[in-house]
Amino acid sequence: MDPATTSSLLAFALIASTYVVAGRRGIARDRRGRRWPTRRTAMFVSGLAVLLLDVYAGIGDAARASLSYHVVEHLIMSMVAAPLLAAAAPVRLAFFALGSEARRTLASLLHSPTLRALTRPPVAACLFGAIMLVSHVPAVYAVTQRNDLLHAGEHALYLWTAVLMWAMTLRVDPLPHRGSPQLELACSLAAMLPMAVVATWFALAATPAYGSTVGDQQLASAIMWAGCLVALAMNWLVRAARARPAYVQTG
């Protein structure tokens, strides 16, 4: 195992351990005896595991030679790992685990101009869409494939913009901005539009743009269109569940 992979595994283990310890610390500090939901911890650890498998289990290596694998790698990152991490409510966990002074500091940070801007649904959608478009400019794609540091930075941007977008959709963290359901739906559609544009370009291009083959490029288009449909279906399911009235027992 190379040093970079070992360092990444240790970093992921540290992040997972920090989350688990924060949950236990919150339980110990809470005077009302509340427990941090086990399902949230499972989602966070699962999100990290998916991310590790995506980058280090062979998909990442294949993505350097195949556009379709490259698309699969980024879709797993943004449509599987990111929603799991967002659903784990890390910000809410921080409020649960920290003391009163630290909670006030965190609340001030969340309401800072930068984070208030980043958590606006239109901004989150635009950031994700922009990363999708820019990363598929042939010159940018070629540079990131040759430079490991830039490639890692690209992955970080994909992951964090996707987490921000899913946090907007899931609404499990106490973020400064929450748009109307109509605005959030419009933003979700807008975030998928660049993906649809790139997928259409892949399908219609007569020559390969990334040193792959036309067949591989068309397969990448089909995978990306499937990713769009899955993302929209997930958004619909989340909104339907959130709009469902609570069951009230009568009699």
N, C-alpha and C positions, 0 to 999 in steps of 0.2 A: 504494500500500500504506500503510495507516494505521500510526502509530507503535507501537501496541500489538502489531500483527501482526509488525512488523519486530523489536521487542524480543523477542517470543516465538521467532521464527526464530533470532535470534542466541543466545538462551539454549539452544535445542535443539542448535544447532551446537556451542556450548561444552561441553555435557554429552557429546555424542557424541565430541568431540575428547578430552575428559578420559578417557573410557573407553579410547579407542585408545592414548593416550599411557601410561596406566597399564599396559596390556598390554605395551607395548614396554619400559617401565621394569622390569616384573617379569622379562621375559626377560633384560634386561641384568644384573639383580641376581642371578638364580638361578644358583647354583654347579653345579647338576646339569644345566644346559642344557635345562630344560623350557621348552616354549612354551605360551603361552596359546592355547586352542583357537580357531581362526578361526570356527568355528560359533557360539561364544558371542558374539563381536564382531558377527557378522552378525545374531544374534537381537536384540542390544541396539539396533543401528542400525535394524533393521526395526521394532522396537517403537516407537522414537521417530518413525519415518516414518509408521507407521500412526496414531499419536496426532496428528501434525501434519495428516495428511489428514482425520482424523475431525473435528478442531475447525475447520480453516481451509479445507477444500476444498468448502464449500457445505453439508455436512450440518449443521454448527453453526448456520448462518443459517436453514436450513429447520426446525431443531428448535425455534426460537422460535415458529413458527406452526403446527407439526404435532406432535401427540403421538406419532405413529408414528415420525417422524424423531427425536424426542427419545429414544425408546426405542432406536432403532438407534444413535444417537450414544453412549449410555451402554453398550450391549452391546459395541460395537466397542472401547470404552475398557477395559471390565472383562474381556471374554472373548477379545480378540485382542491388544491392546497390552500389557495387564498380564501375561499368561502369557509373552509374548516377553521382557519386561523381567526377569521373575523367573527365566526359564530362562537368562538371560545371566550369572547368578551374580555380581552386583556386589560382594557382601560377600566372596566367595571371591577375586575379583580384587583387592580392597583388601588382603587378607592377602598375596597374591602380589606386589603391587607395593611395599608399604611396608617400611621397615626394621624391625629387631627391636623397638626401643623403641615405635614407632608401632603395631606389631602388638599389643604388650602393652596399649597404651592402648585399641585397638579391641576387644580381647577383654574388657577390663574394662567397656567401654561396653555390649557385647552382653549381659553378665551383670549389668547394673544392674537394679534392681527393675522399672523401667518397661518396659524392653525384654524382660525375662524374662516379664513379664505379657502384653505385646502379642504375643509369638510363641507363646503357648499356642494350640493349635488351636481350642479352644472360643471363646477371646477373638477370634481372627481371624475366625472364622465369624460371631460375634455382631456384630462391628463392621461387616462387609460387609452383613449382613442389616439392621442398624439404619439404615445410610445409605440402603439401598433403600427401606425403609418411610417414613422421615422425609422424604426428598426427594419422595415422591409424596403427601404430605399437601397437599391443594389450596392452603391458605394459604402453605405453604412453597414450593410449586411456583411460585405467582404472584409471590412476592417475588424468587426467584432469577431468574425470567425478566425482571424489570424492572431488576434491579441487576447490572451486569456483574461487579463485584467479588465479590458473593455467588455468582454463577454460576460464576466461576472457582474459588472456594473449594469449591463443590459438586463440580466436576470433580476437584479435587485430592483430595478425600476419597474419591470413587469410585475413582480410580486407585490411591491408596496402600493403601486397604483391600483392593482386588482383588489388588494385588501381594503383600500380606501373606498373603492367602488362598492364592494360587498358589504362593508360596514354601513354605508349609506342605505343599502337595500334591506339588510337584516334588522337594523335599529336595536341591537342588543347592547351597544355601548352608549354612554351618555355623551354624545358629541354635541357641539354647540349648535349645529344647524340640522333641522329636520324639515324637509320640504313636504308639500302636499303629496298625496298619492299620485295625482296626475303629473306633477312635476318630476317625481322620482321615476315614474314609468317613462316619461319623455326622455329623461336623462339616460335611463338604461338602454332605450332604443338608440339614442345618439351614440352611446359608447360602443354599440355593436356595429354601427354604420361603417367605421373605418375597416373593421374586420371583413365586412361584406364587400367593400370596395377592393381590398387586397385579394380576397378569394375570387372575385370576378376577374381581376387582372390575371391571376394565375390560370384561370380556366381559358381565357381568350388569347393569351400570349402564344404566338406561333413559334417562338424560339425560347429556350430556357434562359432565365435571367440570372441564375445563381450558380452556373456551372453544373447543374443537375441535368435531368432529362425532361423532355416535354411530358412524358407519362408521369414522372414523379411530381412535376409541377401541377398537373391536373389532379393527381391524388391528393396533394396538399390542399388544393382548392376545395375538394369534396370534404376533407377533414375539417377545414376551417368553416365551411358552411354548416357542417354538423355541430361544430362548437357554438356557432351563433344560435342555432335552434335550441341546443341544450341550455345555453345561458338564458335565453328568453323564457324557456319552460321553467327553469329554476326560479326566475324572477316572478313568474305568474304564480307558481306554487307558494312562494313566500308571501306574496301579497294576499292570495286567497286565504291562507292560514291566518294571517294577521287580521283580516277583515271578518273572519268567522266569529259570530257571537258566542260568548261563553255559555256553556250548558248550565242551566238553572234547574235544580230539582224542585218539583212542586208536589203538593200533596203530602 
